Amino acid sequence: MSEAASTRSEVGRPDRRAADRGTPHPDRLGPLEPLLRAWLPRQRWFAGKGRAISALRPVSAAELLPPGSSPGLLHLLLDVDGDCYQLLLGIRPELPPALAPALIGRAEEGPYAGQAIYEGLGDPRLAALLLERLRAPGSLGPLRFDRDPAAPIPAALAARPLSGEQTNSSLIYGDAYILKVFRRVGPGVNPDLELPRALAAAGCARVPAPVAWYEAQLAGSEPLTLGVLQPYLRGSDDGWQLALHRLGAGADFTAEAHALGRATAEVHSALADALPTVALGPEQTARLAAGMTARLAATAREVTSLRPYEAGLRGAFDALASSRGAGVRAQRIHGDLHLGQTLRTLDGSWSLIDFEGEPARPLADRRRPEPAVRDIAGILRSFDYAARSHRPFAPAWADACRAAFCEGYARTTGRDPREDPVLLRAYETDKAVYEARYESRHRPDWLHVPMAAVRRLSERERPAHRLPPPAADPLPLSSTPHPREQPPRRPHT
């Protein structure tokens, strides 16, 4: 019997013993700690780079195959200095050559003594096991697998990892489905499960609907969303790469920008209908502006080139604080929207993906209603990023795309985002400040991009005040997408 067939026979039907099967007690996993301490900081999705791990503690453990299986698959939730990470560790006596790069190390003692411990998601057999678990809902120790009963999932789909991701890990199954495995997790439903499910229930087709998911239920805690399976939009064009291609060819992108504005508006309207919205009064608006002002001050302390513009930028937030919050509504939004989070599908329509929000923000913050203009500002800044990746800088291209996007948004909602310039300017300014901090930390060669926006936005407040010009534009790497708190992920292309 082949390995794939063996895996299907083990997990292709509900396992009545699974919920009761003994799982390794976290205390027995101590021998793995030295291996994980050395391995974790090298992973692109690990948030604690640059500092030594001081505390590492298993939170839960579950073997997804019967004890003694070869290979074995150990699911771990690991507390590392207060952050909870999801690991899927493969266990074999010997690794085949194809899996050699996945090796974490060999356990010297304990229940896995002498075994090779490795990153399990790169093993096709173990990847197939995850899909089979999702096809047959049920519980296994602290893990609970669930699915949409109306969405059939074929068996025996070949699995391959999606390369290039940073904050999470994903598997592609037969070019039909993509499973996103969240790495840093916390209590509460992840927006990347919650919002696409709400949109699917509302009949919005702009977002791939989840077909299966799995969670961990820990004592005294809300469930932790661990992974989401969605249709894979094979053959779609990544919005960021598509924009760069058109720009490099000297081609117009306004029709696509207009259509993307309509798609974004449809998603916002569907979310506002499906989930609660709130009106922001003067006090809430003042608190919103105060948070932006605090982020500006903190960034100016870190990014010295921002300091000459600080007073002018603060004017955008002061204007928001004094606007009395008239007509500002907050709702559930994407939370991290830029061109790299959009796909143009084979039929020419636009889809939005990756509703997780900024991974570095606490989950409770990412689930909080916010003005929809935050998403709009993210896309508008993304057009500027694309234009500044071109030599020479193409400001007219960016301006035309920004206008077309807003017009497309207004076509659906009846309200142009530019009709509230105080709110839009505040969010664009807050985004540019965030970008300046990100680029200063991670990509100094790209700092000129947000600094050009910083200068433009600050001069709106103080046009007569002479400010130093931003640094000269170096030639950036045009394949790099819009920034995020962690280095950018590859979208689902």
C-alpha positions in Angstrom: 0.0 0.0 0.0 1.4 3.5 -0.9 2.1 6.1 1.8 -0.8 8.2 0.5 -3.2 5.3 0.6 -2.0 4.3 4.0 -2.7 7.8 5.3 -6.2 7.8 3.8 -7.0 4.5 5.5 -5.8 5.9 8.8 -7.7 9.2 8.7 -10.3 9.0 5.9 -13.1 7.9 8.3 -14.2 9.3 11.6 -12.0 7.9 14.4 -14.2 7.1 17.5 -11.1 6.7 19.6 -9.6 10.1 18.5 -11.2 12.3 21.1 -10.1 9.9 23.9 -6.7 9.1 22.5 -3.9 10.0 25.0 -1.8 12.9 24.0 1.7 13.5 25.1 1.8 15.5 28.4 3.6 18.8 27.7 6.1 18.0 30.5 7.3 15.0 28.4 8.4 17.3 25.6 11.3 18.9 27.5 13.9 17.0 25.5 12.7 18.9 22.4 13.3 22.3 24.0 16.9 22.8 23.0 16.1 21.9 19.3 13.2 24.3 19.2 15.2 27.1 20.9 17.8 26.9 18.1 15.2 26.5 15.3 12.5 29.0 16.1 14.5 32.2 15.6 15.5 31.1 12.1 11.9 30.9 10.9 10.5 33.8 8.9 7.2 33.7 10.8 8.8 34.0 14.2 8.2 37.4 15.7 11.0 37.3 18.2 14.0 37.7 15.9 16.9 39.6 17.2 16.5 38.6 20.9 17.2 35.5 22.9 14.3 33.3 23.9 13.9 33.5 27.7 10.9 31.3 28.3 9.6 28.4 26.2 6.7 26.3 27.5 4.4 23.7 25.7 0.7 24.7 26.1 -0.8 21.7 24.4 0.3 18.6 22.4 -1.6 16.2 20.3 -0.4 13.3 18.1 -2.4 13.4 14.8 -1.5 9.7 14.1 -1.5 6.8 16.4 1.5 6.5 18.7 4.3 4.6 17.0 3.3 5.6 13.4 6.1 6.4 11.1 6.0 9.1 10.1 4.4 10.6 13.1 2.9 14.1 13.3 3.0 16.0 16.6 0.8 19.2 16.9 2.2 21.7 19.4 1.0 25.0 20.8 4.1 26.6 22.3 4.3 29.6 24.5 7.4 31.6 23.7 8.0 34.7 25.8 4.3 35.2 26.0 3.4 34.6 22.4 1.7 31.3 21.4 2.9 29.6 18.3 1.5 26.6 16.4 4.0 23.9 15.3 3.5 20.7 13.3 6.4 18.5 13.8 7.1 15.4 11.8 8.8 12.4 13.4 10.8 9.7 11.5 13.7 7.4 12.2 15.4 8.7 9.1 14.6 11.6 6.8 14.5 11.0 3.0 16.8 13.3 1.1 13.9 15.5 -0.1 13.1 16.3 3.5 16.6 17.0 4.7 16.1 20.8 4.6 13.2 20.5 7.0 15.3 18.9 9.8 15.0 20.5 13.2 17.3 18.0 14.9 17.4 14.6 16.6 15.9 14.0 20.0 18.5 12.6 22.4 16.1 11.4 25.1 12.4 11.3 26.0 9.6 9.6 24.1 11.1 10.6 20.7 14.7 9.6 21.5 16.7 8.8 18.4 14.0 10.2 16.1 14.5 12.9 13.5 12.3 15.9 14.3 11.4 18.1 11.4 9.0 20.7 10.0 6.0 18.6 9.1 4.3 20.8 6.6 6.9 20.1 4.0 6.2 16.3 4.1 3.6 15.5 1.4 2.2 12.6 3.5 1.7 14.7 6.6 0.2 17.5 4.5 -2.3 15.0 3.1 -3.1 14.0 6.7 -4.2 17.5 7.5 -6.6 17.6 4.6 -8.1 14.2 5.6 -8.6 15.5 9.1 -10.5 18.5 7.6 -12.6 16.2 5.4 -13.7 14.1 8.4 -14.7 16.6 11.2 -14.2 15.7 14.8 -12.0 16.2 17.8 -8.5 15.0 18.6 -7.3 16.0 22.1 -7.6 19.8 22.2 -8.0 20.1 18.4 -11.4 20.4 16.7 -11.8 20.0 13.0 -14.9 21.4 11.2 -16.1 22.1 7.7 -19.0 23.5 5.6 -21.1 20.4 4.9 -22.3 22.0 1.7 -18.8 22.2 0.2 -17.5 18.8 -0.8 -13.7 18.3 -0.5 -12.2 15.7 -2.8 -9.8 13.1 -1.4 -6.2 12.4 -2.4 -5.2 15.9 -3.6 -1.5 16.3 -4.0 -0.1 18.9 -1.5 2.7 21.4 -1.9 3.8 24.2 0.3 3.3 27.8 -0.9 6.7 29.5 -1.0 7.5 33.0 0.0 5.1 33.5 3.0 6.3 35.2 6.1 3.8 35.4 8.9 2.0 32.1 8.3 2.4 29.0 6.3 0.2 27.7 3.5 -0.3 24.4 1.6 -1.8 24.1 -1.9 -3.9 21.0 -2.5 -4.2 20.0 -6.1 -4.4 23.6 -7.3 -8.0 23.5 -5.9 -7.6 24.6 -2.2 -5.3 26.5 0.0 -4.9 25.8 3.7 -3.5 28.7 5.7 -1.8 27.5 8.9 -1.6 30.4 11.4 1.7 30.4 13.2 1.2 33.0 16.0 -2.2 32.4 17.5 -4.4 33.7 20.3 -7.8 33.2 21.9 -10.8 34.2 19.7 -11.9 33.6 16.2 -9.3 34.8 13.6 -10.8 37.5 11.3 -9.5 35.4 8.3 -12.1 32.8 9.3 -14.8 35.1 10.7 -15.1 37.7 8.0 -15.0 35.4 4.9 -17.7 33.2 6.5 -19.8 36.3 7.2 -19.3 37.5 3.6 -20.2 34.0 2.2 -23.4 34.0 4.3 -24.3 37.4 3.0 -23.8 36.2 -0.6 -20.7 38.3 -1.3 -18.6 36.5 -3.9 -15.6 38.8 -3.7 -13.9 36.7 -1.1 -13.1 32.9 -1.2 -15.5 31.2 1.2 -13.9 28.9 3.9 -14.7 25.3 3.3 -13.1 23.9 6.4 -11.1 25.0 9.5 -9.6 23.7 12.7 -9.2 25.2 16.2 -7.8 24.4 19.6 -10.0 24.4 22.7 -8.0 25.0 25.8 -9.3 25.1 29.3 -10.5 28.5 30.4 -9.9 30.1 27.0 -11.9 30.9 23.9 -11.1 28.6 20.9 -7.9 29.5 19.0 -8.3 29.5 15.2 -5.4 27.4 13.8 -6.1 27.0 10.1 -8.5 27.8 7.3 -9.1 25.9 4.0 -10.4 28.0 1.1 -10.7 27.6 -2.7 -7.4 28.4 -4.4 -7.9 30.9 -7.2 -5.6 29.3 -9.7 -4.5 31.5 -12.5 -5.3 34.8 -10.8 -3.1 37.8 -11.1 -1.7 39.4 -7.9 -2.8 43.0 -7.9 0.6 44.3 -6.9 2.4 42.4 -9.7 -0.3 43.3 -12.2 0.1 47.0 -11.4 3.9 46.8 -11.7 3.6 45.0 -15.0 1.2 47.7 -16.4 3.3 50.5 -15.1 6.5 49.0 -16.6 4.8 48.7 -19.9 3.6 52.3 -19.8 0.0 51.0 -19.8 -3.0 52.5 -18.2 -4.3 50.9 -15.0 -7.3 53.1 -14.3 -10.0 50.7 -15.5 -8.6 48.0 -13.1 -8.3 50.6 -10.3 -11.9 51.6 -10.8 -13.1 48.0 -10.8 -11.0 47.3 -7.6 -12.7 50.3 -6.0 -16.1 48.8 -6.7 -15.1 45.4 -5.4 -13.7 46.9 -2.2 -17.0 48.9 -1.7 -19.0 45.7 -2.2 -17.0 44.0 0.5 -17.4 46.9 2.9 -21.1 47.1 2.2 -21.6 43.4 2.8 -19.6 43.5 6.1 -21.6 46.5 7.3 -24.8 44.6 6.6 -23.6 41.3 8.1 -21.9 42.5 11.3 -22.6 45.3 13.8 -21.5 48.9 13.0 -21.1 51.8 15.5 -21.3 55.6 15.2 -18.2 57.4 16.3 -19.0 60.4 18.5 -16.7 63.3 19.4 -15.0 61.4 22.3 -14.3 58.3 20.2 -13.0 60.4 17.3 -10.7 62.3 19.7 -9.4 59.0 21.0 -8.8 57.8 17.5 -6.8 61.0 16.7 -4.9 60.7 20.0 -3.7 57.2 19.1 -2.5 58.5 15.7 -0.7 61.4 17.4 1.0 59.0 19.9 2.2 56.7 17.0 3.6 59.8 15.2 5.5 60.9 18.3 6.9 57.4 18.9 8.0 57.0 15.3 9.6 60.4 15.2 11.8 59.4 18.2 12.9 56.4 16.2 13.1 57.7 12.7 15.1 60.9 12.8 14.3 61.9 9.2 10.6 62.2 10.2 11.2 64.9 12.8 11.2 68.0 10.6 7.7 67.0 9.4 6.2 66.1 12.7 4.4 69.4 13.4 2.8 69.4 9.9 1.7 65.8 10.2 0.2 66.4 13.6 -2.1 68.9 12.0 -3.9 66.1 10.2 -4.7 64.4 13.5 -5.6 67.7 15.2 -8.1 68.3 12.4 -9.7 64.9 13.0 -9.9 65.5 16.7 -11.8 68.8 16.2 -14.1 67.4 13.5 -16.6 66.3 16.1 -16.9 62.9 14.4 -19.9 63.9 12.4 -21.1 61.0 10.2 -18.2 58.7 10.9 -19.2 55.1 11.2 -17.0 52.2 12.2 -17.5 48.7 10.9 -15.5 45.5 10.4 -13.0 46.0 7.7 -10.1 44.1 6.0 -7.6 45.8 8.2 -4.4 45.4 6.1 -5.6 46.2 2.6 -3.1 46.9 -0.2 -2.6 45.7 -3.7 -0.8 42.6 -2.6 -4.0 41.5 -0.8 -6.0 41.6 -4.0 -6.4 39.1 -6.9 -7.8 39.6 -10.4 -9.4 36.3 -11.3 -9.5 34.6 -14.7 -12.9 36.2 -15.5 -11.5 39.7 -14.9 -13.2 40.3 -11.5 -11.4 41.3 -8.3 -11.2 39.3 -5.1 -9.9 40.4 -1.7 -7.8 37.9 0.4 -6.0 37.6 3.7 -8.5 39.1 6.2 -6.2 38.4 9.1 -5.3 42.1 9.6 -1.9 43.2 10.8 -0.6 40.1 12.5 1.4 42.2 15.1 -1.7 43.8 16.5 -3.6 42.0 19.2 -6.5 39.9 18.0 -9.0 41.9 20.0 -7.8 45.1 18.2 -8.1 43.5 14.8 -11.7 42.5 15.5 -12.7 46.0 16.5 -14.9 48.1 14.2 -13.0 50.9 12.4 -13.8 53.4 9.7 -13.8 51.8 6.3 -11.5 54.6 5.1 -8.6 52.8 6.8 -8.8 50.2 4.0 -9.1 52.8 1.4 -6.0 54.7 2.6 -4.1 51.4 2.4 -4.9 50.9 -1.3 -4.2 54.6 -2.1 -0.8 54.4 -0.5 -0.2 51.1 -2.4 -0.7 52.9 -5.7 2.0 55.4 -4.6 4.3 52.5 -3.7 3.9 51.0 -7.1 4.5 54.4 -8.9 7.7 55.0 -6.9 9.0 51.6 -7.8 9.2 52.8 -11.4 12.1 54.8 -12.8 11.4 57.6 -13.3 8.7 58.2 -10.6 5.3 58.2 -12.2 3.1 60.5 -10.1 0.5 61.0 -12.8 0.0 57.2 -13.0 -0.5 57.0 -9.2 -2.9 60.1 -9.1 -5.0 58.6 -11.9 -5.2 55.2 -10.2 -6.1 56.9 -6.9 -8.9 58.9 -8.5 -10.2 55.9 -10.4 -10.3 53.7 -7.3 -12.3 56.4 -5.4 -14.7 56.9 -8.3 -15.3 53.1 -8.4 -15.9 53.0 -4.7 -18.4 55.8 -5.0 -20.1 54.0 -7.9 -21.1 51.3 -5.4 -21.7 53.2 -2.2 -22.9 56.5 -3.5 -20.2 58.3 -1.5 -16.7 59.2 -2.7 -14.1 58.8 0.0 -12.6 62.2 -1.0 -15.8 63.9 0.2 -14.4 63.5 3.8 -10.9 64.9 3.3 -10.2 65.3 7.0 -10.8 61.6 7.7 -9.0 60.4 4.6 -6.0 62.6 5.2 -5.7 61.5 8.8 -5.7 57.8 7.8 -3.3 58.4 4.9 -0.9 60.2 7.2 -1.1 57.5 9.9 -0.4 54.9 7.2 2.6 56.9 5.9 4.0 57.2 9.4 3.6 53.5 9.9 5.4 52.9 6.6 8.3 55.1 7.6 8.9 53.1 10.8 8.6 49.8 8.9 11.0 50.8 6.2 13.5 52.3 8.7 13.6 49.0 10.5 13.4 46.5 7.7 14.2 48.1 4.3 16.1 51.4 4.6 16.5 51.6 0.9 12.7 52.0 0.7 12.5 54.8 3.2 12.3 57.4 0.5 8.8 56.1 -0.6 6.9 56.9 2.6 9.1 60.0 3.2 7.9 61.5 -0.1 4.3 61.0 1.2 5.3 62.4 4.6 6.5 65.6 3.0 3.4 66.0 0.8 1.0 65.4 3.6 2.8 67.7 6.1 2.9 70.6 3.5 -0.9 70.5 3.3 -0.8 71.9 6.9 2.1 74.3 6.6 2.5 75.2 2.9 4.7 78.3 3.6 7.1 76.5 5.9 10.2 75.4 4.1 11.0 71.7 4.8 14.1 69.7 3.8 13.5 67.6 0.7 13.3 63.9 1.2 16.3 61.7 0.5 17.0 61.0 -3.1 15.3 58.0 -4.5 17.5 54.9 -4.8 16.4 52.2 -7.1 14.1 49.9 -5.0 13.3 46.3 -5.6 10.1 46.5 -7.5 9.0 43.0 -6.8 8.7 43.8 -3.0 5.0 44.4 -2.1 3.6 47.0 0.3 4.9 46.8 3.9 3.3 45.2 6.9 4.3 44.7 10.5 6.0 41.5 9.6 7.8 41.1 6.3 5.3 40.8 3.5 3.6 37.5 2.7 3.0 36.1 -0.7 -0.7 36.4 -1.5 -2.8 33.4 -2.7 -1.8 33.6 -6.3 
